[in-house]
Amino acid sequence: MAGKESMEYSKGSINNGFVPYSFPLPSYLVRKQLWESCLKNYELEGGIDLNMLASKFRFSGGQIRDAAHTAYIFAGDKNPASPVLSPEDLQKISIKAARRSPIRNWALLP
């Protein structure tokens, strides 16, 4: 079971094989490292502020990866021959991604 909202599990559902597990958001330092890691294979314009991205957008690792890749696709739409990620592209995509709610709780089946 996956969803965008938290669920409360009864003891009966836990006894029936459902194990609730919550994935906490990474810390600022981990988010900054994730941004660095996710952007290292892309051509970058100067002026990309990883400190700002990591502090302003409290994303999960998957959200950071998705934002970086989506910004790269967006840059490729503007310049297919040589896509270069700009600070504006990253900020615009990150703002859109921040409006969506991440899935933080999953029910794991044993």
TIRO-2110 file (N, C-alpha, C; in Angstrom, 1 decimal):
// TIRO-2110
0.8, -1.2, 0.0, N, 1, A
0.0, 0.0, 0.0, CA, 1, A
0.9, 1.2, 0.0, C, 1, A
0.7, 2.1, -0.9, N, 2, A
1.4, 3.3, -1.0, CA, 2, A
0.5, 4.5, -1.2, C, 2, A
0.8, 5.6, -0.7, N, 3, A
-0.1, 6.8, -0.9, CA, 3, A
0.6, 8.0, -0.5, C, 3, A
0.0, 9.1, -0.8, N, 4, A
0.5, 10.4, -0.5, CA, 4, A
0.2, 10.9, 1.0, C, 4, A
-0.7, 10.2, 1.6, N, 5, A
-1.1, 10.6, 3.0, CA, 5, A
-0.6, 9.5, 3.9, C, 5, A
-0.4, 10.0, 5.2, N, 6, A
0.0, 9.0, 6.2, CA, 6, A
-1.3, 8.2, 6.6, C, 6, A
-1.0, 6.9, 6.9, N, 7, A
-2.1, 6.1, 7.3, CA, 7, A
-1.8, 5.6, 8.7, C, 7, A
-2.8, 5.4, 9.5, N, 8, A
-2.7, 4.8, 10.8, CA, 8, A
-3.0, 3.3, 10.6, C, 8, A
-2.2, 2.4, 11.1, N, 9, A
-2.4, 1.0, 11.0, CA, 9, A
-2.9, 0.4, 12.3, C, 9, A
-3.9, -0.4, 12.2, N, 10, A
-4.4, -1.1, 13.4, CA, 10, A
-3.5, -2.2, 13.7, C, 10, A
-3.5, -2.7, 15.0, N, 11, A
-2.7, -3.8, 15.3, CA, 11, A
-3.1, -5.1, 14.5, C, 11, A
-4.3, -5.2, 14.1, N, 12, A
-4.7, -6.3, 13.3, CA, 12, A
-4.1, -6.3, 12.0, C, 12, A
-3.9, -5.2, 11.3, N, 13, A
-3.3, -5.2, 10.0, CA, 13, A
-1.8, -5.4, 10.1, C, 13, A
-1.2, -5.0, 11.2, N, 14, A
0.2, -5.3, 11.4, CA, 14, A
0.4, -6.8, 11.7, C, 14, A
-0.5, -7.4, 12.4, N, 15, A
-0.4, -8.8, 12.6, CA, 15, A
-0.7, -9.6, 11.4, C, 15, A
-1.3, -9.0, 10.4, N, 16, A
-1.6, -9.7, 9.1, CA, 16, A
-0.5, -9.5, 8.1, C, 16, A
0.6, -9.1, 8.5, N, 17, A
1.8, -9.0, 7.6, CA, 17, A
2.1, -7.6, 7.1, C, 17, A
1.4, -6.6, 7.5, N, 18, A
1.8, -5.2, 7.2, CA, 18, A
2.7, -4.7, 8.2, C, 18, A
3.8, -4.1, 7.8, N, 19, A
4.7, -3.5, 8.7, CA, 19, A
4.9, -2.0, 8.3, C, 19, A
4.4, -1.1, 9.1, N, 20, A
4.5, 0.3, 8.7, CA, 20, A
6.0, 0.8, 8.8, C, 20, A
6.5, 1.5, 7.9, N, 21, A
7.8, 2.0, 7.9, CA, 21, A
7.8, 3.4, 7.4, C, 21, A
8.5, 4.3, 8.0, N, 22, A
8.5, 5.7, 7.6, CA, 22, A
9.9, 6.1, 7.2, C, 22, A
10.1, 6.8, 6.1, N, 23, A
11.4, 7.2, 5.6, CA, 23, A
11.6, 8.7, 5.9, C, 23, A
12.5, 9.0, 6.8, N, 24, A
12.7, 10.4, 7.2, CA, 24, A
13.4, 11.1, 6.1, C, 24, A
13.2, 12.4, 6.0, N, 25, A
13.9, 13.2, 5.0, CA, 25, A
15.4, 13.3, 5.4, C, 25, A
16.3, 13.4, 4.4, N, 26, A
17.7, 13.5, 4.7, CA, 26, A
18.0, 14.9, 5.3, C, 26, A
19.1, 15.0, 6.1, N, 27, A
19.5, 16.3, 6.6, CA, 27, A
20.0, 17.2, 5.5, C, 27, A
20.3, 18.4, 5.9, N, 28, A
20.8, 19.4, 5.0, CA, 28, A
22.1, 18.9, 4.3, C, 28, A
23.0, 18.4, 5.1, N, 29, A
24.3, 18.0, 4.6, CA, 29, A
24.1, 16.8, 3.6, C, 29, A
23.3, 15.9, 3.9, N, 30, A
23.0, 14.8, 3.0, CA, 30, A
22.3, 15.3, 1.8, C, 30, A
21.4, 16.2, 1.9, N, 31, A
20.7, 16.7, 0.7, CA, 31, A
21.7, 17.4, -0.2, C, 31, A
22.7, 18.2, 0.4, N, 32, A
23.7, 18.8, -0.5, CA, 32, A
24.5, 17.8, -1.2, C, 32, A
24.9, 16.7, -0.5, N, 33, A
25.7, 15.7, -1.1, CA, 33, A
24.9, 15.0, -2.2, C, 33, A
23.6, 14.8, -2.0, N, 34, A
22.7, 14.2, -3.0, CA, 34, A
22.6, 15.1, -4.3, C, 34, A
22.5, 16.4, -4.1, N, 35, A
22.5, 17.3, -5.2, CA, 35, A
23.8, 17.2, -6.0, C, 35, A
24.9, 17.3, -5.3, N, 36, A
26.2, 17.2, -5.9, CA, 36, A
26.3, 15.9, -6.7, C, 36, A
25.9, 14.8, -6.1, N, 37, A
26.0, 13.5, -6.8, CA, 37, A
25.1, 13.4, -8.0, C, 37, A
23.9, 13.9, -7.9, N, 38, A
22.9, 13.9, -9.0, CA, 38, A
23.2, 14.8, -10.1, C, 38, A
24.0, 15.8, -9.9, N, 39, A
24.3, 16.8, -10.9, CA, 39, A
25.7, 16.6, -11.6, C, 39, A
26.5, 15.7, -11.0, N, 40, A
27.9, 15.5, -11.5, CA, 40, A
28.0, 15.1, -12.9, C, 40, A
27.0, 14.4, -13.5, N, 41, A
27.1, 13.9, -14.8, CA, 41, A
26.5, 14.8, -15.9, C, 41, A
26.0, 16.0, -15.4, N, 42, A
25.4, 16.9, -16.3, CA, 42, A
26.3, 18.1, -16.6, C, 42, A
26.1, 18.7, -17.7, N, 43, A
26.8, 20.0, -18.0, CA, 43, A
26.1, 21.1, -17.3, C, 43, A
26.8, 21.9, -16.5, N, 44, A
26.2, 22.9, -15.6, CA, 44, A
26.7, 24.3, -16.0, C, 44, A
25.8, 25.2, -15.9, N, 45, A
26.1, 26.6, -16.1, CA, 45, A
26.7, 27.1, -14.7, C, 45, A
27.5, 28.1, -14.8, N, 46, A
28.0, 28.7, -13.5, CA, 46, A
26.8, 29.3, -12.7, C, 46, A
27.1, 29.4, -11.4, N, 47, A
26.1, 30.1, -10.5, CA, 47, A
25.1, 29.2, -9.9, C, 47, A
25.2, 27.8, -10.0, N, 48, A
24.3, 26.9, -9.4, CA, 48, A
24.7, 26.8, -7.9, C, 48, A
23.8, 27.2, -7.1, N, 49, A
24.0, 27.3, -5.6, CA, 49, A
23.5, 26.0, -4.9, C, 49, A
24.3, 25.1, -4.7, N, 50, A
23.9, 23.8, -4.0, CA, 50, A
23.5, 24.1, -2.6, C, 50, A
24.1, 25.1, -1.9, N, 51, A
23.7, 25.4, -0.6, CA, 51, A
22.2, 25.8, -0.5, C, 51, A
21.8, 26.7, -1.5, N, 52, A
20.5, 27.2, -1.6, CA, 52, A
19.5, 26.0, -1.9, C, 52, A
19.9, 25.2, -2.9, N, 53, A
19.0, 24.1, -3.2, CA, 53, A
18.8, 23.1, -2.0, C, 53, A
19.8, 22.8, -1.3, N, 54, A
19.7, 21.9, -0.2, CA, 54, A
19.0, 22.5, 1.0, C, 54, A
19.1, 23.8, 1.2, N, 55, A
18.4, 24.4, 2.3, CA, 55, A
16.9, 24.8, 2.0, C, 55, A
16.7, 25.2, 0.8, N, 56, A
15.3, 25.7, 0.4, CA, 56, A
14.4, 24.6, 0.1, C, 56, A
14.9, 23.5, -0.5, N, 57, A
14.0, 22.4, -0.9, CA, 57, A
14.4, 21.2, -0.1, C, 57, A
13.5, 20.8, 0.9, N, 58, A
13.7, 19.7, 1.8, CA, 58, A
13.2, 18.4, 1.1, C, 58, A
14.0, 18.0, 0.1, N, 59, A
13.6, 16.8, -0.8, CA, 59, A
14.2, 15.5, -0.2, C, 59, A
13.5, 14.5, -0.6, N, 60, A
14.1, 13.1, -0.4, CA, 60, A
15.2, 12.9, -1.5, C, 60, A
15.9, 11.8, -1.4, N, 61, A
16.9, 11.5, -2.4, CA, 61, A
16.3, 11.3, -3.8, C, 61, A
15.2, 10.6, -3.8, N, 62, A
14.5, 10.4, -5.1, CA, 62, A
13.9, 11.7, -5.7, C, 62, A
13.5, 12.6, -4.9, N, 63, A
13.0, 13.9, -5.4, CA, 63, A
14.1, 14.7, -6.0, C, 63, A
15.3, 14.7, -5.3, N, 64, A
16.5, 15.4, -5.8, CA, 64, A
16.9, 14.8, -7.2, C, 64, A
17.0, 13.5, -7.2, N, 65, A
17.3, 12.8, -8.5, CA, 65, A
16.3, 13.2, -9.6, C, 65, A
15.0, 13.1, -9.3, N, 66, A
14.0, 13.5, -10.3, CA, 66, A
14.1, 14.9, -10.7, C, 66, A
14.3, 15.8, -9.8, N, 67, A
14.4, 17.3, -10.1, CA, 67, A
15.6, 17.5, -11.0, C, 67, A
16.7, 16.9, -10.7, N, 68, A
17.9, 17.1, -11.5, CA, 68, A
17.7, 16.6, -12.9, C, 68, A
17.1, 15.4, -13.0, N, 69, A
16.9, 14.8, -14.4, CA, 69, A
15.9, 15.6, -15.1, C, 69, A
14.8, 16.0, -14.5, N, 70, A
13.8, 16.8, -15.2, CA, 70, A
14.3, 18.1, -15.6, C, 70, A
15.1, 18.8, -14.8, N, 71, A
15.8, 20.0, -15.2, CA, 71, A
16.7, 19.8, -16.5, C, 71, A
17.4, 18.7, -16.5, N, 72, A
18.2, 18.3, -17.7, CA, 72, A
17.4, 18.2, -18.9, C, 72, A
16.2, 17.5, -18.8, N, 73, A
15.3, 17.3, -19.9, CA, 73, A
14.8, 18.6, -20.4, C, 73, A
14.5, 19.5, -19.4, N, 74, A
14.0, 20.8, -19.7, CA, 74, A
15.1, 21.6, -20.5, C, 74, A
16.3, 21.5, -20.0, N, 75, A
17.4, 22.2, -20.7, CA, 75, A
17.6, 21.7, -22.1, C, 75, A
17.4, 20.3, -22.3, N, 76, A
17.5, 19.7, -23.6, CA, 76, A
16.5, 20.2, -24.6, C, 76, A
15.3, 20.5, -24.0, N, 77, A
14.2, 21.0, -24.9, CA, 77, A
14.6, 22.4, -25.4, C, 77, A
15.3, 23.2, -24.6, N, 78, A
15.7, 24.5, -25.0, CA, 78, A
16.9, 24.5, -26.0, C, 78, A
17.8, 23.5, -25.8, N, 79, A
19.0, 23.4, -26.6, CA, 79, A
19.3, 22.0, -26.8, C, 79, A
18.7, 21.3, -27.8, N, 80, A
18.9, 19.8, -27.9, CA, 80, A
20.3, 19.4, -28.2, C, 80, A
21.1, 20.3, -28.9, N, 81, A
22.4, 20.0, -29.4, CA, 81, A
23.4, 19.9, -28.2, C, 81, A
23.2, 20.8, -27.2, N, 82, A
24.1, 20.9, -26.0, CA, 82, A
23.3, 21.3, -24.8, C, 82, A
22.6, 20.4, -24.1, N, 83, A
21.8, 20.8, -23.0, CA, 83, A
22.8, 21.2, -21.8, C, 83, A
22.5, 22.3, -21.2, N, 84, A
23.3, 22.8, -20.1, CA, 84, A
22.3, 23.3, -19.0, C, 84, A
22.5, 22.7, -17.8, N, 85, A
21.6, 23.1, -16.7, CA, 85, A
21.9, 24.4, -16.2, C, 85, A
20.9, 25.3, -16.1, N, 86, A
21.1, 26.6, -15.5, CA, 86, A
20.5, 26.7, -14.1, C, 86, A
21.0, 27.6, -13.3, N, 87, A
20.4, 27.8, -12.0, CA, 87, A
18.9, 28.0, -12.1, C, 87, A
18.4, 28.8, -13.1, N, 88, A
17.0, 29.1, -13.3, CA, 88, A
16.2, 27.8, -13.6, C, 88, A
16.8, 26.9, -14.4, N, 89, A
16.1, 25.6, -14.7, CA, 89, A
15.9, 24.8, -13.4, C, 89, A
17.0, 24.7, -12.7, N, 90, A
16.9, 23.9, -11.4, CA, 90, A
15.9, 24.5, -10.4, C, 90, A
16.0, 25.8, -10.3, N, 91, A
15.0, 26.4, -9.3, CA, 91, A
13.6, 26.2, -9.8, C, 91, A
13.3, 26.5, -11.1, N, 92, A
12.0, 26.3, -11.6, CA, 92, A
11.4, 24.9, -11.4, C, 92, A
12.2, 23.9, -11.7, N, 93, A
11.8, 22.5, -11.6, CA, 93, A
11.6, 22.2, -10.1, C, 93, A
12.5, 22.7, -9.3, N, 94, A
12.5, 22.3, -7.8, CA, 94, A
11.2, 23.0, -7.2, C, 94, A
10.9, 24.2, -7.6, N, 95, A
9.6, 24.8, -7.1, CA, 95, A
8.4, 24.0, -7.5, C, 95, A
8.4, 23.5, -8.7, N, 96, A
7.2, 22.6, -9.1, CA, 96, A
7.2, 21.3, -8.3, C, 96, A
8.4, 20.7, -8.2, N, 97, A
8.5, 19.5, -7.4, CA, 97, A
8.1, 19.7, -6.0, C, 97, A
8.4, 20.8, -5.4, N, 98, A
8.1, 21.1, -4.0, CA, 98, A
6.5, 21.2, -3.8, C, 98, A
5.8, 21.4, -4.8, N, 99, A
4.3, 21.5, -4.7, CA, 99, A
3.7, 20.2, -4.6, C, 99, A
4.4, 19.1, -5.0, N, 100, A
3.9, 17.8, -4.9, CA, 100, A
4.3, 17.2, -3.6, C, 100, A
3.4, 16.3, -3.0, N, 101, A
3.7, 15.7, -1.8, CA, 101, A
4.4, 14.4, -2.0, C, 101, A
5.6, 14.1, -1.4, N, 102, A
6.3, 12.9, -1.6, CA, 102, A
5.6, 11.8, -0.8, C, 102, A
5.8, 10.5, -1.2, N, 103, A
5.3, 9.4, -0.4, CA, 103, A
6.4, 9.1, 0.6, C, 103, A
6.1, 9.2, 1.9, N, 104, A
7.0, 9.0, 2.9, CA, 104, A
6.8, 7.7, 3.7, C, 104, A
5.6, 7.2, 3.6, N, 105, A
5.2, 6.0, 4.4, CA, 105, A
4.8, 4.9, 3.5, C, 105, A
5.3, 3.7, 3.7, N, 106, A
5.0, 2.6, 2.9, CA, 106, A
4.7, 1.4, 3.9, C, 106, A
3.8, 0.6, 3.4, N, 107, A
3.6, -0.7, 4.2, CA, 107, A
4.4, -1.8, 3.6, C, 107, A
5.3, -2.3, 4.3, N, 108, A
6.2, -3.4, 3.7, CA, 108, A
5.6, -4.7, 4.1, C, 108, A
5.6, -5.6, 3.1, N, 109, A
5.1, -6.9, 3.3, CA, 109, A
6.3, -7.8, 3.6, C, 109, A
6.2, -8.7, 4.6, N, 110, A
7.3, -9.5, 5.0, CA, 110, A
7.6, -10.6, 3.9, C, 110, A
END
